[in-house]
Amino acid sequence: MKKIIVLLSVIPAIGSLSVINRVEPYIFGLPFIIFWSTAWLILTSICLYISSVICDKKEENK
């Protein structure tokens, strides 16, 4: 489960940078690529935290 969550959070963040490499449009005053990178940094951290909590609960139940 942990590997799936890690892959789901990393693949879109890295794999799509070549597709979205453009300056326009601006979102919250940032060029789109910077907003995209920042959003995925935050989403990846959240996914990894959730994965850690799930794995810790499974280890406690053993």
Residue pairs with C-beta under 8 A, 6 or more apart in sequence:
1 51
1 54
1 55
2 51
2 54
2 55
5 47
5 48
5 50
5 51
6 47
6 48
6 51
8 47
9 40
9 43
9 44
9 47
9 48
10 44
12 40
13 37
13 40
13 41
13 43
13 44
16 36
17 33
17 36
17 37
20 32
20 33
20 36
21 33
22 31
22 32
22 33
23 31
23 32
23 33
24 31
24 32
25 32
26 32
27 35
28 35
30 38
